Amino acid sequence: MNNTTAYRTYLDELMNSRRYVKVQYFTELHELITLNALIASLSVEAEDTMVSLSSGEQIPLTRLVSADGHFSPNYEGYAPYCETCDW
């Protein structure tokens, strides 16, 4: 099992817990967005895993930075940068 598969399993667990968590992701313009939301669903669209939030956002897994303080394998080095973000 690779790190992406393990992170997807972690997101499944968050989705099943049905609790609001801090989510950080990059938009198409590379803006870092931070919000609290439920992970509503995970789906595969055109070979990309999509993370749907209760707030309506649909985020490609490749742009998801962190969920509930756990960083995606694609963004593990971003912790110092993301901790300075006010929200």
Buried (B, 14 or more C-beta within 10 A) or exposed (E): EEEBEEBBEBBEEBBEEEEBBBBBBBEEEEEBBBBEBBBBEBEEEEEEBBBBBBEEBEBBBEBBBBBBEEBBEBBEEBEEEBEEEEE
